Amino acid sequence: MATSTAAATSHKPFRVIAAASIGNALEWYDIAVYAIFATVLSKVFFPAQDETVSLLLTLGTFGVSFLIRPIGAVVLGAYADRAGRKASLTLSIRLMVLGTAIICLMPSYETVGLVAPIGILLARLIQGFSAGGEFGSATAFMVEHMPGRRGFVASWQFASQGLSTLVSAGMGVLLTTTLSPEQLESWGWRIPFAVGLLVGPVGYYIRRFVDEAPEFTATQTAEPHSPVRTVLRTQKARILLVVGALLVSTVLNYTITYMPTYAIKQLGLPASTSFAATLATGIVLTVVTPLAGHLSDKIGRVKLMGVFAALILLLIYPIFATLVAFPGFGVMVGMMLLIGLLKACYFGALPALMSELFPTETRATGMSIGYNIGVSVFGGFTPFISTWLIGLTGTSLAPSFYLMFAAAASLLSLLVIRRRLGLR
């Protein structure tokens, strides 16, 4: 049975990639749109006399929603390891659509008062829960369909994030150049969320009619098992290694989504410039990430990731220093392209490396827990931490300090993975 399933799906790699990646793309699109339009959402849902306080409330809500992701990781990851990757992926995309719909349709604070910010928080919590199980289930689904090309196929998890950045930034450029600030604040911000809402049914349909991962089917037994208990009892060190390897990638992820706000507030650049720079970054992430995943299948994941983690550590401060010293359209685009290139070459190999740290029986649970602890603790609060660090230190270079810390921690984790687990 497992053999026939493998044969059936081996000729449809792009259907497998689409089914697994579309939920992650929708998740990242909603995250990127929320972060990109943070200054507008702060006025619509979190008005305050001090604009900085209003923005911090908006970004704080963005970060708080990540705290529920580990719960979603445990619930949906375990569900994927027991009932199947396909069942978990179908459930998670339903929840994503629900959260997006709430944000898209929520009246403003001026209209319904406190119901508005509470509703936005609820929507972000629903999205956070669903996203908690999405990454582990989707990555396991892909690598178990194509075990011989894990690096390439799993890289589409993150390439889809680049595509989402591309689309969300494109929406930002389109809306900020065609609508007045009043129109954007009144109704224009709802358009990108409505676009995301339309993607959900397509993703659900694709996932309903794709075969289960053959490697998972082959390991199924009639005996009940608890993947959460197994992971927490015997694989805690591997979870920590996932968090460490993920650290620089997730901090870079949310730094990129924060850059439009950073460019407007710290560099004094127009919104269209910052969105165009983020758009260029999305192109690099979409194109380069699968190439990096393919390269990791050839030369080894740890080796490739180690080189680019070191480059991030060395170059991120000069990148921010250049931005601050020479703020402008060309410099902004050039620096964001460089950030996108460094990130794509690092995280193209990351999903496959994470999948190889866990056996099939606990793969979705282990990856989901490790990934979401890392994203929740270090990633989701990146915009908040960056804004706070700028205020604390009085320098616009402060976001680079956090990124340098993340790069150093990831380098250390990769060294442990290579020496103790023998992965290359």
N, C-alpha and C positions, 0 to 999 in steps of 0.2 A: 504493500500500500504506500509506504513512504517512498519507494523507488519510483512508482508511477507518478506520484505527486511531484517529485523532483523533476521528472522528465517533462511533465506538463508545464511546469513553471520555468524551466531553464530556457525555453524559447521566448519567454515574455519578461525579460529583465526590466524593461522600462515600465511595464504595468506594476511590477513589484516596487520599483523605485517610486513611482507616482503614488501608489497606495500608501506607502510608508512615509513619504516626505510631505505630502500635502497637509497633514495635520500639523506637523512641525512648522511648515511654512505659514499656515494660518495663525498659529500661536505667535510666531515671531513677528508677523505682520501687525497683529493687534498690539504687541508690545512696542514695536517701533513707532506705530502711529500715535500711541498714547504718549510716548516720550517726545516725539517730534513736535506734537501739538501741545506740549505741557504748558507753555506760556498762555495759550488760549484756554485750555481746560481749567487752569488756575483761576481765570476770571469768571468762567461760566459756572463752576461747581464749588470753588473754594475761595470766594472773594474775601479779602482782608484789606485793612488800611495800608499795611506795609506789603509791597509787592513781593519782597523776598520771603516773608512769612507765607503768603499765598502760594508761591512756587514751592516752598518746602513742604507745605501740606499736600500739594499735588504729587510731588516726588515721593513723599512719605507713604502715601496711599499706594503708589506704584511699588514701593519696596515692601510694604506690609503684606501685600498679596503673595509675595514669594515665600512667606513664612509657612503657608499652608501646603506648599509644594511637596515637602517631605511626606506629609500625610497622604497626598495623592499618589506619591511614589510607592508607599507601602501598600495602599489599597489596590491601586490599578496594576502595579508591578506584580504583586502576588496573584492577582486575578489573571494576568497574562501567563504566568508560569503554571497556573492550574488549569484554566479554561482555554487558553490559547492566545496567541498574539493578536489574531484577527478580532476576537471578541472584545479584547481590551481596547484596541484601536477604534473600533466602531463606537464604543461607549464614550471614549474621550472626545471624539470629534463632535458628538451631540452636545456635550457639556460646553465645549468651546463656543459653539454657535449660540447657546443660551446666554453666555456671558457677553458676547459681542452684541447680541440683540438688546440686552439691558442698557449697555452704554449708548448704543445708537439711538434708542428711543427715550432715554431719560430726560425729563424736563430740567431746566436750569434751576440754580439756587434761587434766583429771583422769582421763579414761578412757584416752586413747591417747598422752598426753605430747606431744612435739614434733611428732608427725604432725598434730595439730590446727591449730596456727598455720601450719604449712607448707601444709596443705591449703587453709586460708582464703586464703593468699597466692596459691596456684595458681588458685583459683577467681576471685579478683579480677583476676588477670592475663588469664585467658581472657575474662572480661567486658570488660576494658579493650581487648583486641585486637579483639573483635567490635564494640564501641562505636566504635572508631576509624574504621571504614568506614561506620558506620550513618548518621551525620548527613549527610555529603556525598551519599551515594547516595540517601537518602530525600528530601532537599531537592531534588536534581536531578530525581528522579522526579516530584515534585509540580509544580514550576515548568514542567517540560517537557510536562506534561499540560495545564496551564492557564496559558499564557504571558501572557494578558491580565489575570490576577488574581494575579500572583505574590505580592504582599504578603499578601493574605488567605490563599491556600492554603498558603504556606510558613509562615505564622504558627502553623499547627496543629502544627508540629514542637515549638514551645515551649509552646503551649497544652496539649499532651499532657504536658509536664513539670509544668504546674500541676495537671492531673488526677492525675498520679502522686503529687505532693506531698499532694494532698487525700486520696487513698486511703491512702497510707502514714501520714499524720498521724492519719487516722481509725482505722487499726489501732492506732496508739500510744495514742490516747485509750481505745479499747475494751479493750485488753489491760492497761493500767496501772490502769484503774478496776475491772476484773473479776477480775484475778488478783493473788495476793499476790506480793511481791518474790521469794520462794522459787520459786513456780510459774513466774514469768516467766523467772527465771534457769535453771530446770531444763529446761523444754520450751516455755514460752509464746512465746519469741522466734522459734521455728521457724515459727510459724503464718503470719506475713506473708510469709516466703520461700516457703512452700508455696503461698500464694495467687498469688504471682508466677509460680511454676512452672506453674500451671494456665493462665496467659495465653498461654504460649509456643505450644502447639499451635494455638490459635485464630489467632494472628498468622501462623503458618506456613501454615495453610490459606488465609487471605485472600490472602497474597502469591502463593501458587501459582496462583491463578485470577484474577489481574488482568492486564490487557494491559501490554505494554512501553510506555514513554514515547514518543509519536510523534515528538517533536522529536529524540530520540536516534536513533530508527530512520531518520529522514530524512537524518541526517549520517553514517551508517555507510558505510564503504568497504571494499573487498576488501583494500586495502593495509594491512599491519600497521603499528601506530604505538605509540610509547611515551609515554603521557601523563605518567608520572613525569619522564622526561627533559625533555619539553617544559616542564613546570611549573618544574622546577628551573633550566632554562637561561634561560627568557624571562619567567617570571612570579613571580620571587622577591619583587619589591616588592609585588605584589598579595597574596601570602601574609602579608607583614608588616602590610599594611593590614587584612586579615581578623583577625589576632591583636589588633591595636590596637582595632578596633571591637568585638571580642568581649570585651575585657578586663573592663570594668565589669559586663557581663552575667554572665560566668562566675563572677566573684568574688561577686556578689550571689547567684547560684544556690547556691553552696556555703556562703555565710553563712547563708542561710535553712535549709539542712539542718543547720547547726551550731547554730542558735539553741536547740533543746531542751537540748543539752549546756551551752550558755552560760547559759541560764536556771537550770538546776539548779545548776551549779558556781559561777557568779558572782553571780547574783541571789537564790539560795536559794529559788527557786520550786518548787512540786511539779511532778512530771513531767506530770500531767494538764493543768496550766495551759499549759505550754510547747507541748504537743502540740495543744491547742485553738487556740492562737495560730497555729501553723503550718498547721492545718486551715483557718483563716480566710484565710490567705495563699494557700493552694491554690485556694480559691474565686475570689479576685480574679484570679489568674494564668490560670485556666481561662476565665473569662468575658471579661476585658478584652483579653487578648492577640490574639484574632482581630479584635476591633474596631480595635485599633491597627494590625494588618496591613492591614485594609480601608482605614483612614484614610491609610496610607502610599501606597496605590495612587492616592489622590486628591491629596494635597498634597506628596508626595515623602518618601522614606525618610530622607535625611540631615537634612533640616529637622526632622522629628519627633524623630529620635534625638538630635540636638544639643540641643534644648530640654530633654529629660529627663535627658541626661547632666549638663547644667549644674545641674539641680535636685537630682540625686543628690549632686553635689559640694557643694552649699550646705546640704543638709538632713540628710545622714547623721550628722554629728557631733551636731547637736541631738537627733536621734532616739535615739542611744545615750545621750546625757546625760540625756534624759528617762527612759529605761528604768532607768538606774542610780540616779537621784535618787528615782524613784517606782515601785519594783518592785511589781507587783501584776497581777492578772488583766486588769482593764480596760485599763490602760496597755500591757501586753504585747500584747494583741489589737489595740489601736489603732495602735501603732507598727508591728506586723507587717503590718497592712492597708496602711499608708502605704508601707512598703517594697515590698509586692507590687504596689501601683498604679504606683509609679515604675518598677519593673522591667518590668512588663507593657507599659507604654507605650514603653519603650526597645526591648525585644527582640522586640516584635511585628513590627517592620519588619526586624530584623536578618537572618534567613535569606534573604529575597529580595535584600537588598543584597549579601550575600555571593555569591549565585548570579550576580548581574549583574557581578561582578568578573572572571568567567572565561567563555570561550567553551564551547559545548556539548561539544566534543571533550575538554576537560580539566576540565570543571566539577566532577565528582564527586571527582577527584583533588585539584584545587586547594582546594576547600572542605574536604575531609577533612583534608588536611595542615595548612592554616591553622587550622581549628577545633580540631584535636586538639593542636597545639602550644600554642595559647592555653589550652585546658582543662588540659592536662598541667602546664604550667609555672606558670600562675597560678590555676587553678581547683581542681584536685584537692587541692592542699596548703593551701587556705584554712583549713579547720578547724585544721590543724597550725600554720600561721603565726599564726592568731588566738590560739591557746592560748600559743604561744611569745611573742608580742608582749605579752600580758597579764603573763606571768611576767617578761619583760625590763623593761617599763616600770612595772610595779606598779599599773597602772590598768585598770579594766574597760572603759574607753572605747577601748582599743587597736585592736579590730577596725575601728573607723571610720577609723583612719588608713590602713589598707590599702585600704579602699573609696574614700577620697578620692584616693589615688594612682591607682587604677584608673579613676576617672571622668575625671581630668585627662588620662590617656593616651588614653582613648577619644575625648575631645573633640578632641584634636590629630589623631588618625587621621581622624576625620570631616571635619575641615577640609582635610586633604590630599586625601581622596577627592573632595571637592567642587571644589577648585581645580585639581587636576591631571587628574582623570578626568572631570570634568563631570557626575558623578551627583548627583542632587538628591532 
